[in-house]
Amino acid sequence: MRVLMIIAQKGFRDEELFDTRAELEKAGIEVDVASITTDNALSMFERNVKPDLAVRYAKIDDYDALVLVGGSGAPVLANHKEVIDLIKSAQEKNKLIAAICVSSAVLAKAGVLKGKRATVWSSPANRNFVKVLEDEGAKYSTDKIVHDKNLITAFGPDQSKEFGKAIAAKLKE
C-alpha cells in the first residue's frame, strides 16, 4: 500500500502531516510527501520538510490513496492546476481521497465533494470553509471524521491520529 500526502509549500499543519503519516506507517503503508516544488516546505510551527516529489511529477497510478494536509497554507493548493488535476484523476480512478482541516475546501473546489458528505475546519467566527463546501455542492457534516464511499474528511488537527487510522483501515478493506 502506498499513499501520497500533499502539503502546502508554506503553512501546512504539523500534526496533520506528522501524526497522520505516523499512523499510516505504523499500519505498514508507505508514504510519499509532495508539494508544489521539492524546495523545503515550512510548517505552521516552522518545521522544514523536504518533499519527496513535486505534485506535477506525481502519477496517481503509483498510489492507493491521495491525502491532503490542512493548515493555513492549504487553501492555496486549489490555485494549482496540477493539484486539482491529480485530485480529479484520483476520483476517476476510484482511489481513496482524504483531506483534513481546511484542505477539504481544496477537494470541494476540485469538484469531488459534489453530493458527498464531508467536514471541514470552522469556528463560530469563521465559517468561510463551510460555505466553500456548501457552494460546491457538498453535504456539510459537523462530525469530526466523515466517510462517504472513497472519501474521508476530518475536522482538524486534533483528529490527525484518528484520521490516519481511518485511512489505513479503509485501505485494508
C-alpha positions, 0 to 999 in steps of 0.5 A, spaced: 500 500 500 502 506 498 499 513 499 501 520 497 500 526 502 500 533 499 502 539 503 502 546 502 509 549 500 508 554 506 503 553 512 501 546 512 499 543 519 504 539 523 500 534 526 496 533 520 502 531 516 506 528 522 501 524 526 497 522 520 503 519 516 505 516 523 499 512 523 499 510 516 506 507 517 505 504 523 499 500 519 505 498 514 503 503 508 508 507 505 508 514 504 510 519 499 510 527 501 509 532 495 508 539 494 508 544 489 516 544 488 521 539 492 524 546 495 523 545 503 516 546 505 515 550 512 510 548 517 505 552 521 510 551 527 516 552 522 518 545 521 522 544 514 520 538 510 523 536 504 518 533 499 519 527 496 516 529 489 513 535 486 505 534 485 506 535 477 511 529 477 506 525 481 502 519 477 496 517 481 497 510 478 503 509 483 498 510 489 492 507 493 490 513 496 491 521 495 491 525 502 491 532 503 494 536 509 490 542 512 493 548 515 493 555 513 497 554 507 492 549 504 487 553 501 492 555 496 493 548 493 486 549 489 490 555 485 494 549 482 492 546 476 496 540 477 493 539 484 486 539 482 488 535 476 491 529 480 485 530 485 480 529 479 484 523 476 484 520 483 476 520 483 476 517 476 480 512 478 476 510 484 482 511 489 481 513 496 481 521 497 482 524 504 483 531 506 483 534 513 482 541 516 481 546 511 484 542 505 477 539 504 475 546 501 481 544 496 477 537 494 470 541 494 473 546 489 476 540 485 469 538 484 469 531 488 465 533 494 459 534 489 453 530 493 458 527 498 458 528 505 464 531 508 467 536 514 471 541 514 475 546 519 470 552 522 469 556 528 463 560 530 467 566 527 469 563 521 465 559 517 468 561 510 470 553 509 463 551 510 460 555 505 466 553 500 463 546 501 456 548 501 457 552 494 460 546 491 455 542 492 457 538 498 453 535 504 456 539 510 457 534 516 459 537 523 462 530 525 469 530 526 471 524 521 466 523 515 466 517 510 462 517 504 464 511 499 472 513 497 472 519 501 474 521 508 474 528 511 476 530 518 475 536 522 482 538 524 488 537 527 486 534 533 483 528 529 490 527 525 491 520 529 484 518 528 484 520 521 490 516 519 487 510 522 481 511 518 485 511 512 489 505 513 483 501 515 479 503 509 485 501 505 485 494 508 478 493 506 
